[in-house]
Amino acid sequence: MRGYVKRVTQKIDKFSREQLASLLGDMASEIENYDSIMESLSAGIIIVDKDYRLLQSNRVSENQLNFSAHLDDTNPGTVPLWELIDDADIAAFIKNCAQKGTTNSSEDFSVVNEAGNVRFLNIQINPLVKNCDLCGRVILIRDVTDKKNQDVLAHRMENLANLTNLAAGMAHDIKNPLGAISIHIQLVQKALEKARANNDLLPAKKFVEDHIDVVNEEIEHLNRLVMDFLFAVRPVNATLQLKDPALLIKNIADFFKAEFNRFNVGVEVISNSSQRIMIDEKLLREVIMNLSQNALAAIKSKFPECNIERKADDDSAFKGLFKIECGTNGIKYVIKISDNGIGMDSQTVSRIFEPYFTTKANGTGLGMTMVYKIVKEFSGEIQVQSQEGRGSVFTLTFPLPQDNTKLLK
């Protein structure tokens, strides 16, 4: 039909009524075919004009996006597309592309459907060209939930494979206490056999107790090993969504800033960009709260004045400093958490993520292990740098969404 309609319109005054009826029938058939193709696609398609007013869409796009009203029941062509979309992140992305005149861009989003399930959508903006002129945009919406879930599953399978080495080490650690227990039980048995052969004259009480004490110690050692192993392998129940961690971190910092200031500790949060990554908001909050409380304890250990509440009218500089910097470096999303506290020696740094390792009198030794597990669940990495008397820096890095980069502008 390309060029056919144009040629026909040039000769339409010479057509008979029958020819016009036939032409309209052919055009109606072509339009029906076009509509069928649009509705048969697995991806959502939205076509807008240069001002991002809706021209056409298929049902898949309406099912994937939460529109403020059913498109057939409204006059959507009178307002820009982003005003019709309920999801604030998607609406902001489309509005930003419109304001910047972006012709090629792609980004991933997480949405929650009516059943309460999290779905991941990739939205791609493409130019709509007619006669070599830009006349609008074609917006493609793809459901990439299965791909995201496969990536998460692959990461978990990788962690599961690492458990093989952990289990091998665990077996070795269990073997030694079991050997000690076996030897001391055999010694007690031989002593009892000897006593029966010697008119039931039992060995000295201290002799038996010493062996039993060793057995009990080894049993307690085994119990700790098993508990450590179970804690290490227990999965983190994470519900990953594409969220901007900087916004969450600022809200968390606002929550504990008053407490820190009250103890003469300043709080700074610096963000150089707005970027969404795959996180679980509740678990990230647990990470930040754990690291912040550890930092406060380290600062109090260094500065005695930070153990006394600061006077309300004191306008002097804070003694302690807790800082969170977050943003992208072009390759990864980086969260750097630092303090000017007492710091740690190299031995403490090397063991900081071990279960039940703690330097606090009332600590459980599980907080930093959980921090490590959560970061790993987000497919991230965590590194520690510390100097005694100067403070510590925790650097958390996370992968950026693969489809987050702008294609063309």
C-alpha positions in Angstrom: 0.0 0.0 0.0 3.0 2.3 0.2 2.6 5.0 -2.4 -0.6 3.4 -3.6 -3.0 5.7 -1.7 -1.1 8.8 -2.8 -1.3 7.8 -6.5 -5.0 7.0 -6.1 -5.8 10.4 -4.5 -4.3 12.1 -7.5 -6.8 10.4 -9.8 -9.8 10.1 -7.4 -12.0 12.5 -9.4 -11.9 10.0 -12.3 -13.1 7.0 -10.2 -16.5 5.6 -10.4 -18.6 4.9 -7.3 -17.9 1.2 -7.5 -14.1 1.9 -7.8 -14.3 4.2 -4.7 -16.2 1.5 -2.7 -13.6 -1.1 -3.7 -10.7 1.3 -2.7 -12.3 2.0 0.7 -12.7 -1.7 1.2 -9.1 -2.4 0.5 -8.0 0.5 2.8 -10.2 -0.8 5.6 -8.7 -4.3 5.2 -5.2 -2.9 5.4 -6.1 -0.9 8.5 -7.5 -4.1 10.1 -4.3 -6.0 9.2 -2.3 -3.2 10.7 -4.4 -3.3 13.9 -4.1 -7.1 14.1 -0.3 -6.9 13.9 -0.2 -4.2 16.6 -2.4 -6.3 18.9 -0.6 -9.6 18.2 2.8 -8.3 19.3 4.1 -9.4 22.7 5.6 -6.0 23.4 3.7 -2.9 24.2 3.7 -0.2 21.6 2.8 3.5 22.1 3.0 6.0 19.3 3.0 9.7 20.1 3.5 12.9 18.2 6.3 15.4 18.6 4.6 16.8 21.7 4.2 13.3 23.2 0.4 13.3 22.7 -0.9 9.8 22.2 -1.7 8.8 18.6 -2.0 5.0 19.0 -1.3 2.1 21.4 -2.0 -1.6 21.7 -3.6 -3.5 24.5 -0.3 -4.9 25.8 0.9 -1.4 26.6 -2.2 -0.7 28.6 -1.8 -4.0 30.5 1.8 -3.3 31.3 1.5 0.3 32.3 -0.9 1.7 34.9 -2.8 4.5 33.1 -4.9 6.9 35.1 -7.9 6.0 32.9 -8.8 3.6 30.1 -7.5 5.1 26.9 -10.7 4.2 25.0 -12.8 6.1 27.5 -10.8 9.4 27.4 -9.4 11.8 24.9 -5.7 11.1 25.5 -4.5 13.1 22.5 -5.1 16.4 24.3 -2.5 15.9 27.1 1.1 14.6 27.1 1.6 10.9 27.7 3.3 11.2 31.0 0.2 12.8 32.5 -1.7 9.6 31.7 0.7 7.3 33.5 0.3 6.5 37.2 3.9 5.3 37.8 5.9 8.3 38.9 9.3 6.9 37.7 8.1 6.0 34.3 6.2 9.2 33.9 9.3 11.2 34.9 11.5 9.2 32.4 9.2 10.0 29.5 8.8 13.6 30.5 12.6 14.0 30.8 13.0 12.5 27.3 10.4 14.9 25.9 12.0 17.9 27.5 15.5 17.0 26.4 14.4 16.0 22.9 15.9 12.5 23.3 15.2 10.3 20.3 16.8 7.1 21.5 16.8 6.0 25.1 16.2 2.9 27.1 15.7 2.2 30.8 14.4 -0.5 33.1 11.6 0.0 35.7 10.0 -2.2 38.3 6.2 -2.0 38.8 3.7 -3.8 41.0 0.8 -5.4 39.3 -2.8 -5.8 40.7 -1.9 -9.2 42.2 1.0 -7.5 44.1 3.7 -9.2 42.1 6.8 -7.2 41.0 7.3 -7.0 37.3 10.3 -5.5 35.4 9.7 -3.4 32.3 12.2 -2.2 29.7 11.0 1.0 28.1 12.7 2.2 24.9 12.1 5.5 23.1 12.6 5.4 19.3 12.2 8.1 16.7 9.1 8.1 14.4 10.3 9.4 11.0 8.1 10.4 8.1 9.6 11.6 4.8 13.0 12.0 6.6 11.4 14.3 9.2 11.0 13.5 12.9 7.3 13.5 13.5 7.0 11.7 16.9 8.2 8.8 18.9 7.6 5.1 19.1 7.7 3.8 22.6 8.4 0.0 23.1 7.5 -1.7 26.4 9.0 -5.1 27.0 8.4 -7.3 30.1 11.9 -8.5 31.1 10.9 -10.1 34.4 12.0 -13.5 33.4 15.4 -12.3 32.4 15.8 -10.4 35.6 14.7 -13.5 37.6 17.2 -15.7 35.7 20.0 -13.2 36.5 19.1 -13.4 40.2 18.8 -17.2 40.0 22.2 -17.4 38.3 23.7 -15.3 41.0 22.2 -17.5 43.7 23.4 -20.6 42.0 26.9 -19.1 42.0 26.6 -18.6 45.7 25.3 -22.1 46.1 28.4 -23.4 44.2 30.6 -21.5 46.7 28.9 -23.4 49.5 30.7 -26.5 48.2 34.0 -25.2 49.4 32.4 -23.9 52.6 31.0 -27.4 53.3 34.3 -29.0 52.6 36.0 -26.7 55.2 33.1 -27.3 57.6 33.6 -31.1 57.3 37.3 -30.6 58.1 36.5 -28.4 61.1 34.0 -30.9 62.4 36.4 -33.9 62.0 38.9 -32.6 64.6 36.5 -32.1 67.5 34.9 -35.5 66.7 38.3 -37.1 66.9 39.0 -35.5 70.3 35.6 -36.5 71.6 36.2 -40.1 70.5 39.7 -40.3 72.2 38.5 -39.0 75.5 35.4 -41.3 75.5 37.7 -44.2 74.8 39.9 -43.3 77.7 36.9 -43.1 80.1 35.7 -46.5 78.8 39.0 -48.1 79.4 39.1 -46.6 82.9 35.7 -48.1 83.6 36.7 -51.5 82.2 39.8 -51.4 84.4 37.7 -50.6 87.4 35.4 -53.5 86.9 38.4 -55.8 86.7 39.7 -54.3 89.9 36.8 -54.9 92.2 34.8 -51.9 90.8 37.4 -49.5 92.2 36.7 -46.4 90.2 39.5 -44.0 89.1 39.8 -40.7 90.8 36.9 -38.3 90.3 39.2 -35.6 88.8 40.3 -38.1 86.1 36.8 -38.7 84.8 35.8 -35.0 85.1 38.8 -33.9 83.1 37.8 -36.1 80.1 34.1 -35.2 80.4 35.1 -31.4 80.4 37.0 -31.9 77.2 34.1 -33.7 75.6 31.7 -30.9 76.6 34.1 -28.3 75.3 34.3 -30.0 72.0 30.5 -30.5 71.8 30.1 -26.8 72.4 32.7 -26.1 69.7 30.8 -28.3 67.3 27.5 -26.5 68.1 29.1 -23.1 67.3 30.5 -24.5 64.0 27.0 -25.8 63.0 25.3 -22.5 64.0 27.9 -20.5 62.1 27.4 -22.7 59.1 23.6 -22.5 59.2 23.8 -18.7 59.5 26.2 -18.5 56.6 24.0 -20.6 54.2 20.6 -19.3 55.3 19.3 -17.3 52.2 18.4 -13.6 52.5 14.7 -13.1 51.6 15.1 -10.2 49.2 12.4 -8.7 47.0 14.5 -6.8 44.4 13.1 -3.8 42.7 14.6 -0.9 40.7 14.9 1.9 43.2 17.0 5.0 43.7 19.2 4.2 46.8 20.1 7.9 47.3 16.5 8.8 48.1 16.3 6.0 50.6 19.6 6.8 52.2 18.7 10.5 52.6 15.4 9.4 54.4 17.3 7.1 56.7 19.9 9.7 57.5 17.2 12.2 58.4 15.9 9.6 60.8 19.1 9.2 62.8 20.7 12.6 62.2 19.2 14.2 65.3 20.6 11.4 67.5 24.1 11.8 66.0 24.0 15.6 66.3 22.9 15.2 70.0 26.2 13.4 70.6 28.4 15.9 68.8 28.5 13.9 65.5 27.8 15.6 62.2 26.0 13.7 59.4 26.6 14.4 55.6 24.9 12.7 52.7 26.2 13.5 49.2 24.7 12.3 46.0 26.0 13.1 42.5 23.3 11.5 40.4 19.8 10.0 40.4 20.1 6.3 39.5 17.9 3.3 40.0 19.5 -0.1 40.8 18.2 -3.5 41.9 17.7 -3.4 45.7 15.4 -4.3 48.5 14.5 -1.1 50.4 14.1 -2.8 53.8 17.3 -4.7 53.5 19.3 -1.7 52.3 17.9 0.2 55.3 19.2 -2.6 57.5 22.7 -2.2 56.0 22.8 1.6 56.4 21.5 1.4 60.0 24.0 -1.3 61.0 27.0 0.6 59.5 25.8 3.9 61.0 25.5 2.5 64.5 28.9 0.9 64.3 30.3 4.3 63.1 28.7 6.1 66.1 30.2 3.6 68.5 33.7 4.0 66.9 33.4 7.8 67.1 32.4 7.7 70.8 35.4 5.5 71.5 37.7 8.1 70.0 36.1 11.3 71.3 35.1 11.3 75.0 32.9 14.4 74.4 30.8 12.4 72.0 29.5 10.4 74.9 28.0 13.5 76.5 24.9 15.2 75.0 25.7 18.4 73.2 24.1 21.6 74.5 21.3 22.9 72.4 22.9 26.4 72.1 26.3 25.0 71.1 27.1 26.2 67.6 30.7 24.9 67.4 31.8 22.4 64.8 30.9 18.7 65.4 33.8 16.6 66.7 32.7 13.4 65.0 31.8 13.1 61.3 29.7 10.4 59.6 29.5 10.7 55.8 27.6 8.8 53.1 28.5 9.5 49.4 26.6 7.8 46.7 26.5 7.9 42.9 27.8 6.3 39.7 31.4 6.1 38.5 30.2 5.2 35.0 30.6 1.4 35.5 29.1 0.7 39.0 26.9 2.4 41.6 29.0 3.3 44.6 28.0 3.9 48.2 30.9 5.1 50.3 30.3 5.2 54.1 33.0 6.8 56.2 33.6 8.0 59.8 36.5 9.7 61.7 36.2 7.2 64.6 38.8 5.1 66.4 39.4 2.8 63.4 40.4 -0.8 63.3 43.6 -2.8 63.2 44.3 -5.1 60.2 43.3 -8.3 62.1 39.9 -6.9 62.9 39.4 -5.7 59.3 40.3 -9.2 58.1 37.7 -10.9 60.3 34.9 -8.2 60.4 32.4 -10.2 58.3 32.9 -13.5 60.2 29.8 -14.7 62.1 30.0 -14.1 65.8 33.2 -12.0 65.5 32.8 -8.8 67.5 34.9 -6.3 69.4 31.9 -5.0 71.5 31.2 -6.3 75.0 27.5 -6.8 74.2 27.7 -7.4 70.5 26.3 -10.5 68.8 28.9 -10.6 66.0 26.1 -11.1 63.4 25.4 -7.6 62.2 28.3 -7.2 59.8 27.8 -10.8 58.5 24.2 -9.8 57.6 25.5 -6.6 55.9 27.8 -8.8 53.8 25.1 -11.2 52.9 22.7 -8.5 51.9 25.2 -6.7 49.7 26.0 -10.1 48.0 22.3 -10.7 47.5 22.2 -7.4 45.6 25.0 -8.8 43.4 27.3 -6.2 45.0 30.7 -6.1 46.7 31.8 -4.5 50.0 35.4 -3.4 50.9 36.8 -2.0 54.1 39.6 0.4 54.6 40.5 1.5 58.2 43.4 3.1 60.1 43.6 3.0 63.8 43.0 6.4 65.3 41.8 7.9 61.9 38.6 6.1 61.0 37.0 3.6 58.6 35.6 3.6 55.1 33.1 1.0 53.8 32.8 1.0 50.0 29.7 -0.8 48.5 29.5 -1.3 44.8 26.5 -2.5 42.8 26.0 -3.3 39.1 24.1 -0.8 37.0 21.1 -1.9 34.9 22.4 -3.1 31.5 19.8 -1.1 29.6 20.3 2.1 31.5 22.5 3.8 29.0 21.2 6.4 26.6 21.6 5.2 23.0 21.5 8.5 21.0 20.5 12.0 21.6 
